[in-house]
Amino acid sequence: MEVKIGVQHAPREIVLESGQSAEEVEKAVSEALSGKTQLLSLVDEHGRKVLVPADRLAYVELGEPAPRKVGFGAL
């Protein structure tokens, strides 16, 4: 699933493909925003962990993964 994270005072957003379900990501975001944890912690599809301070979150957008095209062809 594609996850876009907006960070306050940063000109770019963080975009990652996560193997976690939408419910797992939503639960992690809600725990970070409610103050249960200080960091939003997500794992991408390559096993890398992304940590964002909860007080710096501007928005989190959840989307479906875009299928990757293989080979040559007209767009």
All heavy atoms as TSV, in Angstrom:
chain	resi	resn	atom	element	x	y	z
A	1	MET	N	N	0.827	-1.164	0.000
A	1	MET	CA	C	0.000	0.000	0.000
A	1	MET	C	C	0.877	1.235	0.000
A	1	MET	O	O	1.910	1.252	0.656
A	1	MET	CB	C	-0.903	-0.074	1.222
A	1	MET	CG	C	-0.894	1.103	2.110
A	1	MET	SD	S	-2.275	1.158	3.209
A	1	MET	CE	C	-3.601	0.957	2.091
A	2	GLU	N	N	0.486	2.248	-0.741
A	2	GLU	CA	C	1.246	3.483	-0.806
A	2	GLU	C	C	0.851	4.391	0.352
A	2	GLU	O	O	-0.333	4.582	0.621
A	2	GLU	CB	C	0.997	4.209	-2.123
A	2	GLU	CG	C	1.818	5.466	-2.261
A	2	GLU	CD	C	1.549	6.191	-3.558
A	2	GLU	OE1	O	0.407	6.651	-3.752
A	2	GLU	OE2	O	2.476	6.286	-4.366
A	3	VAL	N	N	1.845	4.927	1.056
A	3	VAL	CA	C	1.620	5.830	2.182
A	3	VAL	C	C	2.388	7.121	1.915
A	3	VAL	O	O	3.577	7.083	1.615
A	3	VAL	CB	C	2.104	5.205	3.515
A	3	VAL	CG1	C	1.852	6.156	4.667
A	3	VAL	CG2	C	1.449	3.862	3.764
A	4	LYS	N	N	1.699	8.257	1.996
A	4	LYS	CA	C	2.327	9.571	1.853
A	4	LYS	C	C	2.206	10.277	3.190
A	4	LYS	O	O	1.122	10.350	3.758
A	4	LYS	CB	C	1.639	10.406	0.772
A	4	LYS	CG	C	1.831	9.879	-0.622
A	4	LYS	CD	C	1.166	10.780	-1.630
A	4	LYS	CE	C	1.318	10.204	-3.034
A	4	LYS	NZ	N	0.650	11.046	-4.031
A	5	ILE	N	N	3.344	10.787	3.685
A	5	ILE	CA	C	3.375	11.446	4.977
A	5	ILE	C	C	3.859	12.871	4.782
A	5	ILE	O	O	4.956	13.098	4.276
A	5	ILE	CB	C	4.319	10.704	5.949
A	5	ILE	CG1	C	3.897	9.252	6.093
A	5	ILE	CG2	C	4.352	11.410	7.301
A	5	ILE	CD1	C	4.906	8.393	6.823
A	6	GLY	N	N	3.033	13.821	5.192
A	6	GLY	CA	C	3.424	15.219	5.166
A	6	GLY	C	C	4.022	15.587	6.511
A	6	GLY	O	O	3.477	15.251	7.557
A	7	VAL	N	N	5.162	16.267	6.476
A	7	VAL	CA	C	5.855	16.670	7.696
A	7	VAL	C	C	5.847	18.191	7.766
A	7	VAL	O	O	6.151	18.865	6.775
A	7	VAL	CB	C	7.303	16.131	7.704
A	7	VAL	CG1	C	8.028	16.522	8.975
A	7	VAL	CG2	C	7.307	14.621	7.531
A	8	GLN	N	N	5.510	18.733	8.945
A	8	GLN	CA	C	5.486	20.182	9.116
A	8	GLN	C	C	6.872	20.777	8.870
A	8	GLN	O	O	7.880	20.186	9.238
A	8	GLN	CB	C	5.043	20.532	10.533
A	8	GLN	CG	C	3.633	20.150	10.832
A	8	GLN	CD	C	3.257	20.464	12.270
A	8	GLN	OE1	O	4.020	21.061	13.012
A	8	GLN	NE2	N	2.070	20.053	12.653
A	9	HIS	N	N	6.902	21.932	8.254
A	9	HIS	CA	C	8.122	22.697	7.971
A	9	HIS	C	C	9.084	21.946	7.050
A	9	HIS	O	O	10.285	22.184	7.085
A	9	HIS	CB	C	8.839	23.100	9.262
A	9	HIS	CG	C	7.940	23.737	10.270
A	9	HIS	ND1	N	7.334	24.955	10.059
A	9	HIS	CD2	C	7.509	23.313	11.478
A	9	HIS	CE1	C	6.587	25.261	11.093
A	9	HIS	NE2	N	6.674	24.283	11.971
A	10	ALA	N	N	8.565	21.035	6.243
A	10	ALA	CA	C	9.378	20.320	5.253
A	10	ALA	C	C	8.716	20.512	3.888
A	10	ALA	O	O	7.507	20.329	3.747
A	10	ALA	CB	C	9.476	18.842	5.588
A	11	PRO	N	N	9.498	20.874	2.875
A	11	PRO	CA	C	8.905	21.150	1.563
A	11	PRO	C	C	8.448	19.905	0.816
A	11	PRO	O	O	7.650	19.998	-0.094
A	11	PRO	CB	C	10.036	21.850	0.804
A	11	PRO	CG	C	11.275	21.362	1.465
A	11	PRO	CD	C	10.919	21.128	2.904
A	12	ARG	N	N	8.940	18.729	1.197
A	12	ARG	CA	C	8.578	17.509	0.480
A	12	ARG	C	C	7.873	16.548	1.423
A	12	ARG	O	O	8.014	16.615	2.625
A	12	ARG	CB	C	9.828	16.852	-0.076
A	12	ARG	CG	C	10.602	17.798	-0.985
A	12	ARG	CD	C	11.804	17.152	-1.535
A	12	ARG	NE	N	11.445	16.557	-2.813
A	12	ARG	CZ	C	12.213	15.762	-3.505
A	12	ARG	NH1	N	13.389	15.419	-3.043
A	12	ARG	NH2	N	11.831	15.276	-4.659
A	13	GLU	N	N	7.141	15.616	0.819
A	13	GLU	CA	C	6.481	14.589	1.612
A	13	GLU	C	C	7.264	13.284	1.525
A	13	GLU	O	O	8.055	13.084	0.608
A	13	GLU	CB	C	5.048	14.379	1.134
A	13	GLU	CG	C	4.934	13.936	-0.307
A	13	GLU	CD	C	3.508	13.975	-0.824
A	13	GLU	OE1	O	2.626	14.536	-0.166
A	13	GLU	OE2	O	3.291	13.431	-1.909
A	14	ILE	N	N	7.040	12.414	2.487
A	14	ILE	CA	C	7.665	11.094	2.496
A	14	ILE	C	C	6.693	10.135	1.828
A	14	ILE	O	O	5.528	10.066	2.206
A	14	ILE	CB	C	7.942	10.635	3.940
A	14	ILE	CG1	C	8.894	11.604	4.629
A	14	ILE	CG2	C	8.506	9.222	3.959
A	14	ILE	CD1	C	9.008	11.393	6.125
A	15	VAL	N	N	7.158	9.400	0.824
A	15	VAL	CA	C	6.319	8.435	0.115
A	15	VAL	C	C	6.983	7.069	0.245
A	15	VAL	O	O	8.170	6.925	-0.030
A	15	VAL	CB	C	6.165	8.801	-1.376
A	15	VAL	CG1	C	5.303	7.778	-2.098
A	15	VAL	CG2	C	5.585	10.194	-1.528
A	16	LEU	N	N	6.197	6.079	0.680
A	16	LEU	CA	C	6.741	4.732	0.789
A	16	LEU	C	C	5.687	3.702	0.445
A	16	LEU	O	O	4.501	3.952	0.574
A	16	LEU	CB	C	7.304	4.478	2.195
A	16	LEU	CG	C	6.319	4.483	3.348
A	16	LEU	CD1	C	6.288	3.109	3.994
A	16	LEU	CD2	C	6.759	5.493	4.357
A	17	GLU	N	N	6.158	2.569	-0.035
A	17	GLU	CA	C	5.302	1.411	-0.291
A	17	GLU	C	C	5.438	0.501	0.921
A	17	GLU	O	O	6.526	0.028	1.227
A	17	GLU	CB	C	5.737	0.675	-1.556
A	17	GLU	CG	C	5.428	1.393	-2.842
A	17	GLU	CD	C	3.950	1.402	-3.188
A	17	GLU	OE1	O	3.214	0.478	-2.781
A	17	GLU	OE2	O	3.522	2.360	-3.848
A	18	SER	N	N	4.351	0.278	1.614
A	18	SER	CA	C	4.389	-0.516	2.833
A	18	SER	C	C	3.674	-1.841	2.624
A	18	SER	O	O	2.662	-1.908	1.924
A	18	SER	CB	C	3.714	0.254	3.976
A	18	SER	OG	O	3.691	-0.532	5.140
A	19	GLY	N	N	4.198	-2.879	3.247
A	19	GLY	CA	C	3.558	-4.186	3.213
A	19	GLY	C	C	2.485	-4.314	4.274
A	19	GLY	O	O	1.767	-5.314	4.332
A	20	GLN	N	N	2.355	-3.294	5.133
A	20	GLN	CA	C	1.357	-3.304	6.185
A	20	GLN	C	C	-0.020	-3.030	5.593
A	20	GLN	O	O	-0.161	-2.375	4.568
A	20	GLN	CB	C	1.683	-2.253	7.241
A	20	GLN	CG	C	2.977	-2.518	7.979
A	20	GLN	CD	C	3.390	-1.355	8.850
A	20	GLN	OE1	O	3.684	-0.287	8.340
A	20	GLN	NE2	N	3.400	-1.575	10.150
A	21	SER	N	N	-1.052	-3.523	6.269
A	21	SER	CA	C	-2.419	-3.286	5.798
A	21	SER	C	C	-2.847	-1.864	6.152
A	21	SER	O	O	-2.219	-1.196	6.978
A	21	SER	CB	C	-3.376	-4.288	6.447
A	21	SER	OG	O	-3.503	-4.013	7.830
A	22	ALA	N	N	-3.925	-1.408	5.545
A	22	ALA	CA	C	-4.441	-0.066	5.819
A	22	ALA	C	C	-4.831	0.069	7.284
A	22	ALA	O	O	-4.606	1.118	7.902
A	22	ALA	CB	C	-5.630	0.230	4.914
A	23	GLU	N	N	-5.380	-0.981	7.866
A	23	GLU	CA	C	-5.787	-0.955	9.269
A	23	GLU	C	C	-4.575	-0.812	10.190
A	23	GLU	O	O	-4.616	-0.085	11.178
A	23	GLU	CB	C	-6.580	-2.211	9.627
A	23	GLU	CG	C	-7.944	-2.295	8.974
A	23	GLU	CD	C	-7.874	-2.776	7.522
A	23	GLU	OE1	O	-6.881	-3.429	7.134
A	23	GLU	OE2	O	-8.818	-2.475	6.773
A	24	GLU	N	N	-3.474	-1.503	9.868
A	24	GLU	CA	C	-2.258	-1.411	10.689
A	24	GLU	C	C	-1.653	-0.016	10.626
A	24	GLU	O	O	-1.237	0.534	11.649
A	24	GLU	CB	C	-1.226	-2.443	10.230
A	24	GLU	CG	C	-1.608	-3.874	10.506
A	24	GLU	CD	C	-0.656	-4.864	9.860
A	24	GLU	OE1	O	-0.071	-4.555	8.815
A	24	GLU	OE2	O	-0.512	-5.963	10.440
A	25	VAL	N	N	-1.613	0.570	9.436
A	25	VAL	CA	C	-1.069	1.914	9.273
A	25	VAL	C	C	-1.957	2.916	9.996
A	25	VAL	O	O	-1.472	3.793	10.712
A	25	VAL	CB	C	-0.922	2.281	7.782
A	25	VAL	CG1	C	-0.522	3.738	7.613
A	25	VAL	CG2	C	0.081	1.364	7.110
A	26	GLU	N	N	-3.261	2.782	9.849
A	26	GLU	CA	C	-4.194	3.693	10.505
A	26	GLU	C	C	-4.069	3.606	12.029
A	26	GLU	O	O	-4.096	4.622	12.726
A	26	GLU	CB	C	-5.623	3.371	10.074
A	26	GLU	CG	C	-6.643	4.363	10.562
A	26	GLU	CD	C	-8.026	4.100	10.013
A	26	GLU	OE1	O	-8.166	3.322	9.062
A	26	GLU	OE2	O	-8.976	4.687	10.555
A	27	LYS	N	N	-3.893	2.403	12.552
A	27	LYS	CA	C	-3.728	2.219	13.993
A	27	LYS	C	C	-2.441	2.886	14.476
A	27	LYS	O	O	-2.432	3.554	15.515
A	27	LYS	CB	C	-3.711	0.736	14.337
A	27	LYS	CG	C	-3.587	0.463	15.812
A	27	LYS	CD	C	-3.581	-1.013	16.109
A	27	LYS	CE	C	-3.360	-1.248	17.604
A	27	LYS	NZ	N	-3.163	-2.647	17.921
A	28	ALA	N	N	-1.339	2.720	13.726
A	28	ALA	CA	C	-0.063	3.338	14.099
A	28	ALA	C	C	-0.173	4.863	14.089
A	28	ALA	O	O	0.340	5.536	14.991
A	28	ALA	CB	C	1.041	2.878	13.153
A	29	VAL	N	N	-0.856	5.422	13.089
A	29	VAL	CA	C	-1.033	6.868	13.001
A	29	VAL	C	C	-1.891	7.364	14.161
A	29	VAL	O	O	-1.568	8.362	14.812
A	29	VAL	CB	C	-1.663	7.273	11.648
A	29	VAL	CG1	C	-2.068	8.736	11.637
A	29	VAL	CG2	C	-0.705	6.977	10.516
A	30	SER	N	N	-2.972	6.675	14.460
A	30	SER	CA	C	-3.853	7.114	15.539
A	30	SER	C	C	-3.170	7.038	16.893
A	30	SER	O	O	-3.364	7.903	17.735
A	30	SER	CB	C	-5.155	6.318	15.488
A	30	SER	OG	O	-5.312	5.465	16.551
A	31	GLU	N	N	-2.325	6.018	17.115
A	31	GLU	CA	C	-1.574	5.927	18.370
A	31	GLU	C	C	-0.566	7.066	18.485
A	31	GLU	O	O	-0.380	7.628	19.561
A	31	GLU	CB	C	-0.870	4.579	18.481
A	31	GLU	CG	C	-1.805	3.432	18.771
A	31	GLU	CD	C	-1.114	2.077	18.814
A	31	GLU	OE1	O	0.114	2.005	18.543
A	31	GLU	OE2	O	-1.795	1.095	19.110
A	32	ALA	N	N	0.068	7.427	17.380
A	32	ALA	CA	C	1.032	8.529	17.397
A	32	ALA	C	C	0.333	9.860	17.665
A	32	ALA	O	O	0.825	10.684	18.443
A	32	ALA	CB	C	1.793	8.583	16.079
A	33	LEU	N	N	-0.819	10.071	17.054
A	33	LEU	CA	C	-1.524	11.342	17.227
A	33	LEU	C	C	-2.200	11.456	18.584
A	33	LEU	O	O	-2.392	12.558	19.093
A	33	LEU	CB	C	-2.551	11.533	16.111
A	33	LEU	CG	C	-1.967	11.742	14.712
A	33	LEU	CD1	C	-3.082	11.827	13.685
A	33	LEU	CD2	C	-1.090	12.975	14.672
A	34	SER	N	N	-2.568	10.334	19.186
A	34	SER	CA	C	-3.227	10.379	20.493
A	34	SER	C	C	-2.238	10.532	21.638
A	34	SER	O	O	-2.631	10.731	22.781
A	34	SER	CB	C	-4.074	9.124	20.707
A	34	SER	OG	O	-3.240	7.985	20.848
A	35	GLY	N	N	-0.946	10.410	21.341
A	35	GLY	CA	C	0.066	10.595	22.368
A	35	GLY	C	C	0.533	9.304	23.014
A	35	GLY	O	O	1.346	9.338	23.934
A	36	LYS	N	N	0.041	8.163	22.547
A	36	LYS	CA	C	0.481	6.886	23.116
A	36	LYS	C	C	1.939	6.606	22.797
A	36	LYS	O	O	2.641	5.980	23.579
A	36	LYS	CB	C	-0.389	5.737	22.610
A	36	LYS	CG	C	-1.807	5.777	23.119
A	36	LYS	CD	C	-2.605	4.595	22.633
A	36	LYS	CE	C	-4.039	4.682	23.101
A	36	LYS	NZ	N	-4.847	3.590	22.589
A	37	THR	N	N	2.382	7.047	21.634
A	37	THR	CA	C	3.788	6.900	21.241
A	37	THR	C	C	4.295	8.254	20.770
A	37	THR	O	O	3.524	9.096	20.326
A	37	THR	CB	C	3.954	5.866	20.106
A	37	THR	OG1	O	3.221	6.302	18.960
A	37	THR	CG2	C	3.478	4.487	20.515
A	38	GLN	N	N	5.588	8.466	20.841
A	38	GLN	CA	C	6.196	9.729	20.420
A	38	GLN	C	C	6.546	9.736	18.939
A	38	GLN	O	O	6.766	10.781	18.361
A	38	GLN	CB	C	7.460	9.993	21.237
A	38	GLN	CG	C	7.189	10.153	22.715
A	38	GLN	CD	C	6.329	11.378	23.015
A	38	GLN	OE1	O	6.514	12.433	22.439
A	38	GLN	NE2	N	5.368	11.201	23.890
A	39	LEU	N	N	6.628	8.537	18.326
A	39	LEU	CA	C	7.026	8.407	16.931
A	39	LEU	C	C	6.005	7.613	16.142
A	39	LEU	O	O	5.438	6.638	16.644
A	39	LEU	CB	C	8.368	7.674	16.820
A	39	LEU	CG	C	9.594	8.363	17.385
A	39	LEU	CD1	C	10.770	7.400	17.369
A	39	LEU	CD2	C	9.927	9.598	16.579
A	40	LEU	N	N	5.804	8.012	14.885
A	40	LEU	CA	C	5.068	7.181	13.935
A	40	LEU	C	C	6.100	6.268	13.298
A	40	LEU	O	O	7.069	6.740	12.701
A	40	LEU	CB	C	4.393	8.042	12.862
A	40	LEU	CG	C	3.783	7.262	11.689
A	40	LEU	CD1	C	2.693	6.326	12.167
A	40	LEU	CD2	C	3.262	8.215	10.643
A	41	SER	N	N	5.927	4.979	13.450
A	41	SER	CA	C	6.886	3.995	12.943
A	41	SER	C	C	6.199	3.111	11.915
A	41	SER	O	O	5.228	2.432	12.227
A	41	SER	CB	C	7.400	3.147	14.111
A	41	SER	OG	O	8.231	2.119	13.633
A	42	LEU	N	N	6.712	3.143	10.674
A	42	LEU	CA	C	6.192	2.312	9.596
A	42	LEU	C	C	7.350	1.559	8.948
A	42	LEU	O	O	8.479	2.027	8.955
A	42	LEU	CB	C	5.483	3.162	8.537
A	42	LEU	CG	C	4.267	3.956	9.003
A	42	LEU	CD1	C	3.773	4.847	7.882
A	42	LEU	CD2	C	3.160	3.031	9.468
A	43	VAL	N	N	7.049	0.404	8.362
A	43	VAL	CA	C	8.060	-0.415	7.692
A	43	VAL	C	C	7.705	-0.484	6.218
A	43	VAL	O	O	6.561	-0.797	5.864
A	43	VAL	CB	C	8.115	-1.834	8.306
A	43	VAL	CG1	C	9.148	-2.681	7.599
A	43	VAL	CG2	C	8.413	-1.756	9.793
A	44	ASP	N	N	8.686	-0.194	5.335
A	44	ASP	CA	C	8.410	-0.267	3.896
A	44	ASP	C	C	8.565	-1.706	3.406
A	44	ASP	O	O	8.892	-2.605	4.173
A	44	ASP	CB	C	9.271	0.718	3.104
A	44	ASP	CG	C	10.723	0.326	2.978
A	44	ASP	OD1	O	11.120	-0.714	3.516
A	44	ASP	OD2	O	11.472	1.066	2.324
A	45	GLU	N	N	8.312	-1.910	2.125
A	45	GLU	CA	C	8.321	-3.268	1.566
A	45	GLU	C	C	9.711	-3.883	1.502
A	45	GLU	O	O	9.850	-5.078	1.277
A	45	GLU	CB	C	7.655	-3.288	0.198
A	45	GLU	CG	C	8.358	-2.443	-0.835
A	45	GLU	CD	C	7.615	-2.379	-2.156
A	45	GLU	OE1	O	6.466	-2.835	-2.237
A	45	GLU	OE2	O	8.201	-1.867	-3.110
A	46	HIS	N	N	10.764	-3.081	1.710
A	46	HIS	CA	C	12.130	-3.600	1.710
A	46	HIS	C	C	12.627	-3.861	3.128
A	46	HIS	O	O	13.790	-4.193	3.321
A	46	HIS	CB	C	13.080	-2.626	1.011
A	46	HIS	CG	C	12.720	-2.380	-0.420
A	46	HIS	ND1	N	12.864	-3.333	-1.404
A	46	HIS	CD2	C	12.189	-1.293	-1.028
A	46	HIS	CE1	C	12.453	-2.838	-2.555
A	46	HIS	NE2	N	12.029	-1.599	-2.358
A	47	GLY	N	N	11.760	-3.658	4.125
A	47	GLY	CA	C	12.122	-3.904	5.508
A	47	GLY	C	C	12.750	-2.720	6.212
A	47	GLY	O	O	13.151	-2.821	7.359
A	48	ARG	N	N	12.827	-1.572	5.536
A	48	ARG	CA	C	13.392	-0.368	6.157
A	48	ARG	C	C	12.335	0.300	7.018
A	48	ARG	O	O	11.166	0.369	6.651
A	48	ARG	CB	C	13.892	0.605	5.101
A	48	ARG	CG	C	15.062	0.054	4.322
A	48	ARG	CD	C	15.478	1.020	3.261
A	48	ARG	NE	N	14.421	1.087	2.252
A	48	ARG	CZ	C	14.625	1.250	0.958
A	48	ARG	NH1	N	15.843	1.407	0.498
A	48	ARG	NH2	N	13.631	1.281	0.116
A	49	LYS	N	N	12.744	0.788	8.172
A	49	LYS	CA	C	11.827	1.432	9.097
A	49	LYS	C	C	11.885	2.940	8.911
A	49	LYS	O	O	12.959	3.525	8.827
A	49	LYS	CB	C	12.201	1.059	10.530
A	49	LYS	CG	C	11.158	1.454	11.547
A	49	LYS	CD	C	11.523	0.949	12.920
A	49	LYS	CE	C	10.964	-0.435	13.080
A	49	LYS	NZ	N	10.975	-0.863	14.480
A	50	VAL	N	N	10.710	3.561	8.845
A	50	VAL	CA	C	10.592	5.011	8.722
A	50	VAL	C	C	10.003	5.527	10.025
A	50	VAL	O	O	8.937	5.084	10.447
A	50	VAL	CB	C	9.677	5.400	7.533
A	50	VAL	CG1	C	9.483	6.896	7.460
A	50	VAL	CG2	C	10.245	4.867	6.234
A	51	LEU	N	N	10.705	6.458	10.675
A	51	LEU	CA	C	10.265	7.041	11.934
A	51	LEU	C	C	10.033	8.531	11.741
A	51	LEU	O	O	10.898	9.240	11.236
A	51	LEU	CB	C	11.318	6.832	13.026
A	51	LEU	CG	C	11.706	5.384	13.308
A	51	LEU	CD1	C	12.912	5.341	14.226
A	51	LEU	CD2	C	10.555	4.631	13.911
A	52	VAL	N	N	8.859	9.007	12.162
A	52	VAL	CA	C	8.526	10.420	12.058
A	52	VAL	C	C	8.025	10.873	13.432
A	52	VAL	O	O	7.141	10.225	13.998
A	52	VAL	CB	C	7.429	10.668	10.995
A	52	VAL	CG1	C	7.079	12.145	10.905
A	52	VAL	CG2	C	7.851	10.140	9.640
A	53	PRO	N	N	8.563	11.963	13.974
A	53	PRO	CA	C	8.062	12.466	15.254
A	53	PRO	C	C	6.567	12.798	15.153
A	53	PRO	O	O	6.129	13.467	14.213
A	53	PRO	CB	C	8.881	13.725	15.513
A	53	PRO	CG	C	10.086	13.584	14.646
A	53	PRO	CD	C	9.658	12.772	13.464
A	54	ALA	N	N	5.786	12.323	16.104
A	54	ALA	CA	C	4.337	12.488	16.059
A	54	ALA	C	C	3.920	13.953	16.072
A	54	ALA	O	O	2.937	14.322	15.436
A	54	ALA	CB	C	3.696	11.743	17.227
A	55	ASP	N	N	4.681	14.809	16.757
A	55	ASP	CA	C	4.300	16.215	16.826
A	55	ASP	C	C	4.615	16.981	15.549
A	55	ASP	O	O	4.261	18.148	15.419
A	55	ASP	CB	C	4.953	16.889	18.032
A	55	ASP	CG	C	6.472	16.876	17.968
A	55	ASP	OD1	O	7.044	16.072	17.208
A	55	ASP	OD2	O	7.090	17.682	18.691
A	56	ARG	N	N	5.274	16.361	14.581
A	56	ARG	CA	C	5.601	17.006	13.309
A	56	ARG	C	C	4.722	16.531	12.151
A	56	ARG	O	O	4.906	16.967	11.014
A	56	ARG	CB	C	7.066	16.752	12.932
A	56	ARG	CG	C	8.045	17.325	13.898
A	56	ARG	CD	C	8.040	18.825	13.799
A	56	ARG	NE	N	9.017	19.381	14.715
A	56	ARG	CZ	C	8.814	20.486	15.384
A	56	ARG	NH1	N	7.696	21.146	15.258
A	56	ARG	NH2	N	9.731	20.944	16.199
A	57	LEU	N	N	3.787	15.613	12.407
A	57	LEU	CA	C	2.921	15.100	11.348
A	57	LEU	C	C	1.958	16.182	10.871
A	57	LEU	O	O	1.284	16.825	11.669
A	57	LEU	CB	C	2.105	13.903	11.837
A	57	LEU	CG	C	2.844	12.598	12.022
A	57	LEU	CD1	C	1.927	11.562	12.646
A	57	LEU	CD2	C	3.389	12.087	10.713
A	58	ALA	N	N	1.905	16.395	9.576
A	58	ALA	CA	C	0.937	17.317	8.991
A	58	ALA	C	C	-0.256	16.526	8.447
A	58	ALA	O	O	-1.407	16.882	8.684
A	58	ALA	CB	C	1.579	18.132	7.884
A	59	TYR	N	N	0.018	15.436	7.727
A	59	TYR	CA	C	-1.039	14.576	7.198
A	59	TYR	C	C	-0.453	13.224	6.834
A	59	TYR	O	O	0.752	13.071	6.645
A	59	TYR	CB	C	-1.735	15.192	5.978
A	59	TYR	CG	C	-0.829	15.371	4.786
A	59	TYR	CD1	C	-0.679	14.358	3.840
A	59	TYR	CD2	C	-0.114	16.543	4.597
A	59	TYR	CE1	C	0.163	14.516	2.755
A	59	TYR	CE2	C	0.716	16.708	3.515
A	59	TYR	CZ	C	0.850	15.690	2.597
A	59	TYR	OH	O	1.685	15.846	1.533
A	60	VAL	N	N	-1.325	12.229	6.745
A	60	VAL	CA	C	-0.953	10.893	6.269
A	60	VAL	C	C	-2.018	10.476	5.272
A	60	VAL	O	O	-3.208	10.479	5.583
A	60	VAL	CB	C	-0.867	9.871	7.427
A	60	VAL	CG1	C	-0.550	8.487	6.893
A	60	VAL	CG2	C	0.168	10.297	8.451
A	61	GLU	N	N	-1.581	10.134	4.067
A	61	GLU	CA	C	-2.497	9.729	3.000
A	61	GLU	C	C	-2.255	8.261	2.673
A	61	GLU	O	O	-1.129	7.855	2.409
A	61	GLU	CB	C	-2.252	10.589	1.768
A	61	GLU	CG	C	-3.152	10.288	0.605
A	61	GLU	CD	C	-2.835	11.187	-0.578
A	61	GLU	OE1	O	-2.571	12.381	-0.393
A	61	GLU	OE2	O	-2.834	10.651	-1.704
A	62	LEU	N	N	-3.329	7.473	2.717
A	62	LEU	CA	C	-3.232	6.051	2.399
A	62	LEU	C	C	-3.833	5.819	1.023
A	62	LEU	O	O	-4.906	6.316	0.713
A	62	LEU	CB	C	-4.005	5.220	3.435
A	62	LEU	CG	C	-3.611	5.427	4.895
A	62	LEU	CD1	C	-4.530	4.621	5.790
A	62	LEU	CD2	C	-2.181	5.047	5.123
A	63	GLY	N	N	-3.131	5.052	0.200
A	63	GLY	CA	C	-3.618	4.762	-1.142
A	63	GLY	C	C	-3.290	3.343	-1.539
A	63	GLY	O	O	-2.589	2.620	-0.832
A	64	GLU	N	N	-3.793	2.959	-2.659
A	64	GLU	CA	C	-3.516	1.627	-3.192
A	64	GLU	C	C	-2.184	1.641	-3.926
A	64	GLU	O	O	-1.790	2.655	-4.496
A	64	GLU	CB	C	-4.625	1.213	-4.165
A	64	GLU	CG	C	-5.952	0.999	-3.482
A	64	GLU	CD	C	-5.916	-0.113	-2.456
A	64	GLU	OE1	O	-5.303	-1.169	-2.710
A	64	GLU	OE2	O	-6.480	0.089	-1.372
A	65	PRO	N	N	-1.480	0.526	-3.933
A	65	PRO	CA	C	-0.212	0.481	-4.670
A	65	PRO	C	C	-0.454	0.610	-6.173
A	65	PRO	O	O	-1.422	0.070	-6.702
A	65	PRO	CB	C	0.362	-0.884	-4.325
A	65	PRO	CG	C	-0.805	-1.698	-3.916
A	65	PRO	CD	C	-1.806	-0.737	-3.320
A	66	ALA	N	N	0.404	1.360	-6.836
A	66	ALA	CA	C	0.311	1.506	-8.285
A	66	ALA	C	C	1.050	0.345	-8.927
A	66	ALA	O	O	2.183	0.059	-8.574
A	66	ALA	CB	C	0.929	2.823	-8.721
A	67	PRO	N	N	0.396	-0.353	-9.852
A	67	PRO	CA	C	1.101	-1.466	-10.501
A	67	PRO	C	C	2.269	-0.941	-11.334
A	67	PRO	O	O	2.136	0.052	-12.039
A	67	PRO	CB	C	0.029	-2.095	-11.381
A	67	PRO	CG	C	-1.002	-1.041	-11.576
A	67	PRO	CD	C	-0.933	-0.148	-10.376
A	68	ARG	N	N	3.393	-1.595	-11.199
A	68	ARG	CA	C	4.578	-1.171	-11.953
A	68	ARG	C	C	4.564	-1.821	-13.320
A	68	ARG	O	O	4.342	-3.014	-13.445
A	68	ARG	CB	C	5.837	-1.555	-11.196
A	68	ARG	CG	C	5.915	-0.842	-9.880
A	68	ARG	CD	C	7.173	-1.225	-9.152
A	68	ARG	NE	N	7.141	-0.629	-7.843
A	68	ARG	CZ	C	8.107	0.098	-7.352
A	68	ARG	NH1	N	9.191	0.318	-8.033
A	68	ARG	NH2	N	8.011	0.614	-6.150
A	69	LYS	N	N	4.814	-1.007	-14.329
A	69	LYS	CA	C	4.849	-1.528	-15.695
A	69	LYS	C	C	6.245	-2.028	-16.008
A	69	LYS	O	O	7.231	-1.397	-15.658
A	69	LYS	CB	C	4.426	-0.449	-16.670
A	69	LYS	CG	C	2.987	-0.007	-16.425
A	69	LYS	CD	C	2.556	1.006	-17.412
A	69	LYS	CE	C	1.114	1.394	-17.089
A	69	LYS	NZ	N	0.578	2.350	-17.973
A	70	VAL	N	N	6.293	-3.134	-16.684
A	70	VAL	CA	C	7.564	-3.750	-17.051
A	70	VAL	C	C	7.658	-3.776	-18.552
A	70	VAL	O	O	6.707	-4.113	-19.247
A	70	VAL	CB	C	7.655	-5.182	-16.475
A	70	VAL	CG1	C	8.946	-5.839	-16.885
A	70	VAL	CG2	C	7.513	-5.156	-14.972
A	71	GLY	N	N	8.832	-3.435	-19.078
A	71	GLY	CA	C	9.039	-3.495	-20.517
A	71	GLY	C	C	8.844	-2.143	-21.193
A	71	GLY	O	O	8.745	-1.116	-20.549
A	72	PHE	N	N	8.767	-2.197	-22.496
A	72	PHE	CA	C	8.634	-0.995	-23.288
A	72	PHE	C	C	7.222	-0.911	-23.822
A	72	PHE	O	O	6.581	-1.899	-24.120
A	72	PHE	CB	C	9.616	-1.006	-24.470
A	72	PHE	CG	C	11.055	-1.038	-24.025
A	72	PHE	CD1	C	11.757	-2.244	-24.000
A	72	PHE	CD2	C	11.700	0.111	-23.610
A	72	PHE	CE1	C	13.066	-2.274	-23.586
A	72	PHE	CE2	C	13.004	0.079	-23.192
A	72	PHE	CZ	C	13.690	-1.109	-23.194
A	73	GLY	N	N	6.753	0.284	-23.971
A	73	GLY	CA	C	5.431	0.461	-24.525
A	73	GLY	C	C	5.059	1.932	-24.529
A	73	GLY	O	O	5.674	2.756	-23.869
A	74	ALA	N	N	4.026	2.264	-25.263
A	74	ALA	CA	C	3.541	3.640	-25.318
A	74	ALA	C	C	2.701	3.915	-24.095
A	74	ALA	O	O	1.952	3.073	-23.632
A	74	ALA	CB	C	2.731	3.846	-26.579
A	75	LEU	N	N	2.821	5.119	-23.595
A	75	LEU	CA	C	2.034	5.498	-22.413
A	75	LEU	C	C	0.730	6.075	-22.803
A	75	LEU	O	O	0.416	6.754	-23.596
A	75	LEU	CB	C	2.819	6.486	-21.551
A	75	LEU	CG	C	4.085	5.911	-20.956
A	75	LEU	CD1	C	4.838	7.012	-20.211
A	75	LEU	CD2	C	3.751	4.816	-19.975
